[in-house]
Protein backbone atom coordinates (compact mmCIF):
# COMPACT_ATOMS: atom_id res chain seq x y z
CA UNK A 1 0.00 0.00 0.00
CA UNK A 2 1.41 3.38 -0.99
CA UNK A 3 2.31 6.17 1.38
CA UNK A 4 -0.65 8.24 0.14
CA UNK A 5 -3.23 5.60 1.11
CA UNK A 6 -6.21 7.07 3.01
CA UNK A 7 -6.28 4.09 5.37
CA UNK A 8 -4.34 4.32 8.64
CA UNK A 9 -2.09 1.36 9.35
CA UNK A 10 -1.50 1.25 13.13
CA UNK A 11 1.25 -1.32 13.27
CA UNK A 12 0.25 -4.89 14.02
CA UNK A 13 -3.50 -4.28 13.83
CA UNK A 14 -3.36 -4.02 10.02
CA UNK A 15 -1.23 -7.14 9.57
CA UNK A 16 -2.85 -10.11 7.87
CA UNK A 17 -3.67 -13.08 10.04
CA UNK A 18 -5.17 -16.49 9.52
CA UNK A 19 -8.90 -16.27 8.91
CA UNK A 20 -11.07 -17.84 11.64
CA UNK A 21 -12.70 -21.17 10.77
CA UNK A 22 -15.70 -20.66 8.50
CA UNK A 23 -19.01 -21.87 9.93
CA UNK A 24 -20.47 -24.77 7.98
CA UNK A 25 -23.61 -24.26 5.94
CA UNK A 26 -25.48 -26.40 8.47
CA UNK A 27 -24.40 -24.04 11.24
CA UNK A 28 -25.47 -21.01 9.18
CA UNK A 29 -28.87 -22.51 8.50
CA UNK A 30 -29.35 -23.43 12.16
CA UNK A 31 -28.41 -19.89 13.22
CA UNK A 32 -30.82 -18.35 10.70
CA UNK A 33 -33.65 -20.47 12.06
CA UNK A 34 -32.82 -19.48 15.64
CA UNK A 35 -32.68 -15.78 14.80
CA UNK A 36 -35.96 -15.86 12.87
CA UNK A 37 -37.74 -16.45 16.16
CA UNK A 38 -35.81 -13.68 17.89
CA UNK A 39 -36.28 -11.00 15.21
CA UNK A 40 -39.81 -11.16 13.72
CA UNK A 41 -39.07 -8.29 11.31
CA UNK A 42 -36.33 -10.41 9.72
CA UNK A 43 -38.24 -13.71 9.55
CA UNK A 44 -38.91 -13.48 5.82
CA UNK A 45 -35.30 -12.55 5.00
CA UNK A 46 -33.91 -15.34 7.18
CA UNK A 47 -36.31 -17.90 5.73
CA UNK A 48 -35.18 -16.87 2.26
CA UNK A 49 -31.55 -17.26 3.32
CA UNK A 50 -32.05 -20.75 4.77
CA UNK A 51 -33.43 -21.97 1.43
CA UNK A 52 -30.66 -20.21 -0.49
CA UNK A 53 -28.03 -21.69 1.82
CA UNK A 54 -29.30 -25.21 1.12
CA UNK A 55 -28.65 -24.65 -2.60
CA UNK A 56 -25.26 -23.09 -1.90
CA UNK A 57 -24.31 -26.03 0.29
CA UNK A 58 -25.02 -28.38 -2.61
CA UNK A 59 -22.58 -26.41 -4.79
CA UNK A 60 -19.90 -26.38 -2.10
CA UNK A 61 -20.28 -30.10 -1.36
CA UNK A 62 -20.19 -30.96 -5.07
CA UNK A 63 -16.90 -29.10 -5.50
CA UNK A 64 -15.49 -30.71 -2.39
CA UNK A 65 -16.41 -34.20 -3.56
CA UNK A 66 -15.20 -33.72 -7.11
CA UNK A 67 -11.89 -32.23 -5.94
CA UNK A 68 -11.86 -30.19 -9.14
CA UNK A 69 -8.39 -29.57 -10.49
CA UNK A 70 -7.74 -25.88 -11.06
CA UNK A 71 -5.18 -24.05 -13.15
CA UNK A 72 -2.60 -23.04 -10.58
CA UNK A 73 -1.14 -20.42 -12.91
CA UNK A 74 -4.14 -18.25 -12.05
CA UNK A 75 -4.21 -17.07 -8.44
CA UNK A 76 -7.98 -16.62 -8.46
CA UNK A 77 -9.25 -18.97 -11.17
CA UNK A 78 -12.76 -19.31 -12.49
CA UNK A 79 -13.07 -22.93 -13.58
CA UNK A 80 -16.47 -23.34 -15.19
CA UNK A 81 -16.21 -27.05 -16.02
CA UNK A 82 -17.36 -28.24 -12.56
CA UNK A 83 -19.72 -25.28 -12.11
CA UNK A 84 -21.86 -25.06 -15.24
CA UNK A 85 -23.62 -28.44 -14.72
CA UNK A 86 -24.78 -27.12 -11.32
CA UNK A 87 -26.15 -23.81 -12.56
CA UNK A 88 -29.55 -24.79 -14.06
CA UNK A 89 -30.77 -26.53 -10.89
CA UNK A 90 -29.50 -23.63 -8.77
CA UNK A 91 -31.28 -21.07 -10.95
CA UNK A 92 -34.53 -23.06 -10.83
CA UNK A 93 -34.32 -23.33 -7.05
CA UNK A 94 -33.66 -19.59 -6.81
CA UNK A 95 -36.68 -18.88 -9.02
CA UNK A 96 -38.89 -20.88 -6.65
CA UNK A 97 -37.99 -18.77 -3.60
CA UNK A 98 -37.48 -15.32 -5.14
CA UNK A 99 -39.94 -12.51 -5.84
CA UNK A 100 -40.28 -10.99 -9.30
CA UNK A 101 -38.28 -9.84 -11.25
CA UNK A 102 -35.61 -12.11 -9.73
CA UNK A 103 -37.89 -15.11 -10.20
CA UNK A 104 -38.41 -14.38 -13.90
CA UNK A 105 -34.71 -13.76 -14.55
CA UNK A 106 -33.54 -16.86 -12.66
CA UNK A 107 -36.09 -19.01 -14.48
CA UNK A 108 -34.91 -17.65 -17.83
CA UNK A 109 -31.25 -18.26 -17.00
CA UNK A 110 -32.03 -21.87 -16.06
CA UNK A 111 -33.27 -22.45 -19.61
CA UNK A 112 -30.45 -20.62 -21.37
CA UNK A 113 -27.62 -22.52 -23.03
CA UNK A 114 -24.23 -22.99 -21.40
CA UNK A 115 -22.71 -20.15 -23.45
CA UNK A 116 -25.06 -17.53 -21.97
CA UNK A 117 -24.60 -18.89 -18.46
CA UNK A 118 -20.84 -18.87 -18.88
CA UNK A 119 -20.92 -15.26 -20.07
CA UNK A 120 -22.92 -14.21 -17.00
CA UNK A 121 -20.63 -15.93 -14.53
CA UNK A 122 -17.40 -14.82 -16.19
CA UNK A 123 -18.63 -11.23 -16.42
CA UNK A 124 -19.44 -11.13 -12.70
CA UNK A 125 -16.19 -12.84 -11.70
CA UNK A 126 -14.06 -10.35 -13.61
CA UNK A 127 -15.98 -7.26 -12.54
CA UNK A 128 -16.04 -8.30 -8.89
CA UNK A 129 -12.26 -8.05 -8.86
CA UNK A 130 -12.61 -4.46 -10.04
CA UNK A 131 -14.87 -3.53 -7.12
CA UNK A 132 -18.04 -3.42 -9.21
CA UNK A 133 -21.02 -2.11 -7.26
CA UNK A 134 -23.74 -3.19 -9.69
CA UNK A 135 -26.91 -4.36 -7.93
CA UNK A 136 -28.87 -5.92 -10.81
CA UNK A 137 -30.68 -9.27 -10.67
CA UNK A 138 -27.89 -10.76 -12.77
CA UNK A 139 -25.27 -9.65 -10.28
CA UNK A 140 -27.19 -11.12 -7.36
CA UNK A 141 -27.76 -14.45 -9.11
CA UNK A 142 -24.10 -14.70 -10.06
CA UNK A 143 -23.00 -13.73 -6.53
CA UNK A 144 -25.30 -16.26 -4.88
CA UNK A 145 -24.09 -19.01 -7.21
CA UNK A 146 -20.36 -18.21 -7.13
CA UNK A 147 -20.07 -17.39 -3.43
CA UNK A 148 -19.68 -21.07 -2.37
CA UNK A 149 -17.14 -21.56 -5.18
CA UNK A 150 -15.16 -18.51 -4.02
CA UNK A 151 -15.30 -19.78 -0.44
CA UNK A 152 -14.13 -23.19 -1.63
CA UNK A 153 -11.22 -21.57 -3.47
CA UNK A 154 -10.18 -19.51 -0.46
CA UNK A 155 -10.42 -22.56 1.81
CA UNK A 156 -8.30 -24.53 -0.68
CA UNK A 157 -5.53 -21.93 -0.58
CA UNK A 158 -6.17 -20.02 -3.79
CA UNK A 159 -6.24 -16.23 -3.78
CA UNK A 160 -4.48 -12.98 -4.55
CA UNK A 161 -2.95 -12.90 -1.06
CA UNK A 162 -1.85 -9.30 -1.43
CA UNK A 163 -3.18 -6.66 0.97
CA UNK A 164 -3.13 -3.85 -1.60
CA UNK A 165 -5.75 -1.41 -0.33
CA UNK A 166 -6.52 -3.32 2.83
CA UNK A 167 -10.16 -2.23 3.01
CA UNK A 168 -10.77 -4.88 0.35
CA UNK A 169 -10.30 -8.62 0.76
CA UNK A 170 -6.64 -9.67 0.44
CA UNK A 171 -7.74 -13.03 -1.01
CA UNK A 172 -10.18 -12.04 -3.77
CA UNK A 173 -10.27 -8.24 -3.84
CA UNK A 174 -13.98 -7.90 -2.96
CA UNK A 175 -15.55 -5.47 -0.50
CA UNK A 176 -16.58 -6.46 3.05
CA UNK A 177 -20.20 -7.28 3.83
CA UNK A 178 -19.76 -6.55 7.54
CA UNK A 179 -17.23 -6.05 10.32
CA UNK A 180 -16.61 -8.37 13.27
CA UNK A 181 -15.37 -7.69 16.79
CA UNK A 182 -13.61 -10.56 18.55
CA UNK A 183 -11.93 -10.86 21.94
CA UNK A 184 -8.24 -9.95 22.01
CA UNK A 185 -6.33 -9.66 25.27
CA UNK A 186 -8.26 -7.04 27.28
CA UNK A 187 -10.11 -5.52 24.35
CA UNK A 188 -11.65 -6.38 21.01
CA UNK A 189 -10.02 -6.87 17.61
CA UNK A 190 -11.85 -5.63 14.52
CA UNK A 191 -11.87 -7.58 11.28
CA UNK A 192 -13.79 -7.37 8.01
CA UNK A 193 -15.74 -10.23 6.42
CA UNK A 194 -15.53 -10.62 2.64
CA UNK A 195 -18.82 -10.45 0.73
CA UNK A 196 -17.62 -13.08 -1.76
CA UNK A 197 -15.15 -15.62 -0.36
CA UNK A 198 -15.99 -15.27 3.36
CA UNK A 199 -12.36 -14.54 4.24
CA UNK A 200 -11.77 -12.43 7.34
CA UNK A 201 -8.90 -10.00 7.78
CA UNK A 202 -7.73 -7.41 10.31
CA UNK A 203 -8.79 -3.79 9.99
CA UNK A 204 -8.22 -0.76 12.27
CA UNK A 205 -10.92 -0.18 14.87
CA UNK A 206 -11.22 3.51 14.06
CA UNK A 207 -11.35 3.83 10.26
CA UNK A 208 -14.02 3.90 7.58
CA UNK A 209 -13.50 1.00 5.13
CA UNK A 210 -14.93 3.10 2.29
CA UNK A 211 -12.88 6.30 2.50
CA UNK A 212 -10.36 5.87 5.29
CA UNK A 213 -11.84 8.54 7.58
CA UNK A 214 -10.45 8.05 11.10
CA UNK A 215 -11.69 11.06 13.05
CA UNK A 216 -13.87 9.81 15.88
CA UNK A 217 -16.40 12.63 15.53
CA UNK A 218 -17.04 11.69 11.87
CA UNK A 219 -17.74 8.00 12.58
CA UNK A 220 -21.13 7.70 14.33
CA UNK A 221 -22.24 4.36 15.75
CA UNK A 222 -25.84 3.25 16.25
CA UNK A 223 -26.66 0.24 18.46
CA UNK A 224 -30.33 -0.71 18.97
CA UNK A 225 -31.56 -2.04 22.31
CA UNK A 226 -33.15 -5.12 20.74
CA UNK A 227 -29.85 -6.38 19.26
CA UNK A 228 -26.94 -5.01 21.33
CA UNK A 229 -24.41 -7.26 19.56
CA UNK A 230 -25.17 -5.74 16.12
CA UNK A 231 -24.53 -2.09 15.32
CA UNK A 232 -24.18 0.32 12.43
CA UNK A 233 -20.76 1.87 11.84
CA UNK A 234 -21.36 4.91 9.64
CA UNK A 235 -19.20 7.65 8.15
CA UNK A 236 -20.26 11.29 7.90
CA UNK A 237 -17.50 11.98 5.37
CA UNK A 238 -18.51 9.56 2.60
CA UNK A 239 -21.99 8.67 3.96
CA UNK A 240 -21.35 4.92 3.69
CA UNK A 241 -21.94 2.32 6.38
CA UNK A 242 -21.60 -1.33 7.27
CA UNK A 243 -22.85 -3.37 10.18
CA UNK A 244 -20.59 -4.74 12.89
CA UNK A 245 -21.22 -8.05 14.66
CA UNK A 246 -19.81 -7.88 18.20
CA UNK A 247 -18.91 -11.43 19.19
CA UNK A 248 -17.69 -10.23 22.57
CA UNK A 249 -21.40 -9.71 23.36
CA UNK A 250 -22.74 -12.83 21.60
CA UNK A 251 -20.22 -15.60 21.09
CA UNK A 252 -22.76 -17.72 19.22
CA UNK A 253 -23.16 -15.17 16.44
CA UNK A 254 -22.39 -16.17 12.86
CA UNK A 255 -21.57 -12.83 11.22
CA UNK A 256 -22.98 -13.45 7.75
CA UNK A 257 -26.29 -14.62 9.26
CA UNK A 258 -26.55 -12.09 12.08
CA UNK A 259 -25.89 -9.29 9.59
CA UNK A 260 -28.96 -10.44 7.64
CA UNK A 261 -31.10 -10.49 10.79
CA UNK A 262 -30.56 -6.79 11.50
CA UNK A 263 -32.83 -5.49 8.72
CA UNK A 264 -34.06 -2.67 10.96
CA UNK A 265 -30.54 -1.24 11.04
CA UNK A 266 -30.46 -1.00 7.25
CA UNK A 267 -33.75 0.91 7.38
CA UNK A 268 -32.34 3.26 10.03
CA UNK A 269 -29.18 3.87 8.02
CA UNK A 270 -31.09 4.58 4.82
CA UNK A 271 -33.45 7.00 6.58
CA UNK A 272 -30.42 8.85 7.94
CA UNK A 273 -28.74 9.27 4.57
CA UNK A 274 -26.18 6.45 4.64
CA UNK A 275 -25.53 4.00 1.80
CA UNK A 276 -24.37 0.43 2.45
CA UNK A 277 -20.88 -0.54 1.37
CA UNK A 278 -22.10 -3.65 -0.48
CA UNK A 279 -25.44 -5.55 -0.49
CA UNK A 280 -25.70 -8.83 1.43
CA UNK A 281 -27.00 -12.19 0.16
CA UNK A 282 -30.58 -10.97 0.50
CA UNK A 283 -29.80 -8.05 -1.79
CA UNK A 284 -30.12 -5.57 1.11
C-alpha positions in Angstrom: 0.0 0.0 0.0 1.4 3.4 -1.0 2.3 6.2 1.4 -0.6 8.2 0.1 -3.2 5.6 1.1 -6.2 7.1 3.0 -6.3 4.1 5.4 -4.3 4.3 8.6 -2.1 1.4 9.4 -1.5 1.3 13.1 1.2 -1.3 13.3 0.2 -4.9 14.0 -3.5 -4.3 13.8 -3.4 -4.0 10.0 -1.2 -7.1 9.6 -2.9 -10.1 7.9 -3.7 -13.1 10.0 -5.2 -16.5 9.5 -8.9 -16.3 8.9 -11.1 -17.8 11.6 -12.7 -21.2 10.8 -15.7 -20.7 8.5 -19.0 -21.9 9.9 -20.5 -24.8 8.0 -23.6 -24.3 5.9 -25.5 -26.4 8.5 -24.4 -24.0 11.2 -25.5 -21.0 9.2 -28.9 -22.5 8.5 -29.4 -23.4 12.2 -28.4 -19.9 13.2 -30.8 -18.3 10.7 -33.7 -20.5 12.1 -32.8 -19.5 15.6 -32.7 -15.8 14.8 -36.0 -15.9 12.9 -37.7 -16.5 16.2 -35.8 -13.7 17.9 -36.3 -11.0 15.2 -39.8 -11.2 13.7 -39.1 -8.3 11.3 -36.3 -10.4 9.7 -38.2 -13.7 9.6 -38.9 -13.5 5.8 -35.3 -12.6 5.0 -33.9 -15.3 7.2 -36.3 -17.9 5.7 -35.2 -16.9 2.3 -31.5 -17.3 3.3 -32.0 -20.7 4.8 -33.4 -22.0 1.4 -30.7 -20.2 -0.5 -28.0 -21.7 1.8 -29.3 -25.2 1.1 -28.7 -24.6 -2.6 -25.3 -23.1 -1.9 -24.3 -26.0 0.3 -25.0 -28.4 -2.6 -22.6 -26.4 -4.8 -19.9 -26.4 -2.1 -20.3 -30.1 -1.4 -20.2 -31.0 -5.1 -16.9 -29.1 -5.5 -15.5 -30.7 -2.4 -16.4 -34.2 -3.6 -15.2 -33.7 -7.1 -11.9 -32.2 -5.9 -11.9 -30.2 -9.1 -8.4 -29.6 -10.5 -7.7 -25.9 -11.1 -5.2 -24.1 -13.2 -2.6 -23.0 -10.6 -1.1 -20.4 -12.9 -4.1 -18.2 -12.0 -4.2 -17.1 -8.4 -8.0 -16.6 -8.5 -9.2 -19.0 -11.2 -12.8 -19.3 -12.5 -13.1 -22.9 -13.6 -16.5 -23.3 -15.2 -16.2 -27.0 -16.0 -17.4 -28.2 -12.6 -19.7 -25.3 -12.1 -21.9 -25.1 -15.2 -23.6 -28.4 -14.7 -24.8 -27.1 -11.3 -26.2 -23.8 -12.6 -29.6 -24.8 -14.1 -30.8 -26.5 -10.9 -29.5 -23.6 -8.8 -31.3 -21.1 -11.0 -34.5 -23.1 -10.8 -34.3 -23.3 -7.0 -33.7 -19.6 -6.8 -36.7 -18.9 -9.0 -38.9 -20.9 -6.6 -38.0 -18.8 -3.6 -37.5 -15.3 -5.1 -39.9 -12.5 -5.8 -40.3 -11.0 -9.3 -38.3 -9.8 -11.2 -35.6 -12.1 -9.7 -37.9 -15.1 -10.2 -38.4 -14.4 -13.9 -34.7 -13.8 -14.6 -33.5 -16.9 -12.7 -36.1 -19.0 -14.5 -34.9 -17.7 -17.8 -31.3 -18.3 -17.0 -32.0 -21.9 -16.1 -33.3 -22.5 -19.6 -30.4 -20.6 -21.4 -27.6 -22.5 -23.0 -24.2 -23.0 -21.4 -22.7 -20.2 -23.5 -25.1 -17.5 -22.0 -24.6 -18.9 -18.5 -20.8 -18.9 -18.9 -20.9 -15.3 -20.1 -22.9 -14.2 -17.0 -20.6 -15.9 -14.5 -17.4 -14.8 -16.2 -18.6 -11.2 -16.4 -19.4 -11.1 -12.7 -16.2 -12.8 -11.7 -14.1 -10.4 -13.6 -16.0 -7.3 -12.5 -16.0 -8.3 -8.9 -12.3 -8.1 -8.9 -12.6 -4.5 -10.0 -14.9 -3.5 -7.1 -18.0 -3.4 -9.2 -21.0 -2.1 -7.3 -23.7 -3.2 -9.7 -26.9 -4.4 -7.9 -28.9 -5.9 -10.8 -30.7 -9.3 -10.7 -27.9 -10.8 -12.8 -25.3 -9.7 -10.3 -27.2 -11.1 -7.4 -27.8 -14.5 -9.1 -24.1 -14.7 -10.1 -23.0 -13.7 -6.5 -25.3 -16.3 -4.9 -24.1 -19.0 -7.2 -20.4 -18.2 -7.1 -20.1 -17.4 -3.4 -19.7 -21.1 -2.4 -17.1 -21.6 -5.2 -15.2 -18.5 -4.0 -15.3 -19.8 -0.4 -14.1 -23.2 -1.6 -11.2 -21.6 -3.5 -10.2 -19.5 -0.5 -10.4 -22.6 1.8 -8.3 -24.5 -0.7 -5.5 -21.9 -0.6 -6.2 -20.0 -3.8 -6.2 -16.2 -3.8 -4.5 -13.0 -4.6 -2.9 -12.9 -1.1 -1.8 -9.3 -1.4 -3.2 -6.7 1.0 -3.1 -3.8 -1.6 -5.7 -1.4 -0.3 -6.5 -3.3 2.8 -10.2 -2.2 3.0 -10.8 -4.9 0.3 -10.3 -8.6 0.8 -6.6 -9.7 0.4 -7.7 -13.0 -1.0 -10.2 -12.0 -3.8 -10.3 -8.2 -3.8 -14.0 -7.9 -3.0 -15.5 -5.5 -0.5 -16.6 -6.5 3.0 -20.2 -7.3 3.8 -19.8 -6.6 7.5 -17.2 -6.0 10.3 -16.6 -8.4 13.3 -15.4 -7.7 16.8 -13.6 -10.6 18.6 -11.9 -10.9 21.9 -8.2 -10.0 22.0 -6.3 -9.7 25.3 -8.3 -7.0 27.3 -10.1 -5.5 24.4 -11.6 -6.4 21.0 -10.0 -6.9 17.6 -11.9 -5.6 14.5 -11.9 -7.6 11.3 -13.8 -7.4 8.0 -15.7 -10.2 6.4 -15.5 -10.6 2.6 -18.8 -10.4 0.7 -17.6 -13.1 -1.8 -15.1 -15.6 -0.4 -16.0 -15.3 3.4 -12.4 -14.5 4.2 -11.8 -12.4 7.3 -8.9 -10.0 7.8 -7.7 -7.4 10.3 -8.8 -3.8 10.0 -8.2 -0.8 12.3 -10.9 -0.2 14.9 -11.2 3.5 14.1 -11.3 3.8 10.3 -14.0 3.9 7.6 -13.5 1.0 5.1 -14.9 3.1 2.3 -12.9 6.3 2.5 -10.4 5.9 5.3 -11.8 8.5 7.6 -10.5 8.1 11.1 -11.7 11.1 13.1 -13.9 9.8 15.9 -16.4 12.6 15.5 -17.0 11.7 11.9 -17.7 8.0 12.6 -21.1 7.7 14.3 -22.2 4.4 15.7 -25.8 3.2 16.3 -26.7 0.2 18.5 -30.3 -0.7 19.0 -31.6 -2.0 22.3 -33.1 -5.1 20.7 -29.8 -6.4 19.3 -26.9 -5.0 21.3 -24.4 -7.3 19.6 -25.2 -5.7 16.1 -24.5 -2.1 15.3 -24.2 0.3 12.4 -20.8 1.9 11.8 -21.4 4.9 9.6 -19.2 7.6 8.2 -20.3 11.3 7.9 -17.5 12.0 5.4 -18.5 9.6 2.6 -22.0 8.7 4.0 -21.3 4.9 3.7 -21.9 2.3 6.4 -21.6 -1.3 7.3 -22.9 -3.4 10.2 -20.6 -4.7 12.9 -21.2 -8.0 14.7 -19.8 -7.9 18.2 -18.9 -11.4 19.2 -17.7 -10.2 22.6 -21.4 -9.7 23.4 -22.7 -12.8 21.6 -20.2 -15.6 21.1 -22.8 -17.7 19.2 -23.2 -15.2 16.4 -22.4 -16.2 12.9 -21.6 -12.8 11.2 -23.0 -13.5 7.7 -26.3 -14.6 9.3 -26.6 -12.1 12.1 -25.9 -9.3 9.6 -29.0 -10.4 7.6 -31.1 -10.5 10.8 -30.6 -6.8 11.5 -32.8 -5.5 8.7 -34.1 -2.7 11.0 -30.5 -1.2 11.0 -30.5 -1.0 7.3 -33.7 0.9 7.4 -32.3 3.3 10.0 -29.2 3.9 8.0 -31.1 4.6 4.8 -33.5 7.0 6.6 -30.4 8.9 7.9 -28.7 9.3 4.6 -26.2 6.5 4.6 -25.5 4.0 1.8 -24.4 0.4 2.5 -20.9 -0.5 1.4 -22.1 -3.6 -0.5 -25.4 -5.6 -0.5 -25.7 -8.8 1.4 -27.0 -12.2 0.2 -30.6 -11.0 0.5 -29.8 -8.1 -1.8 -30.1 -5.6 1.1 
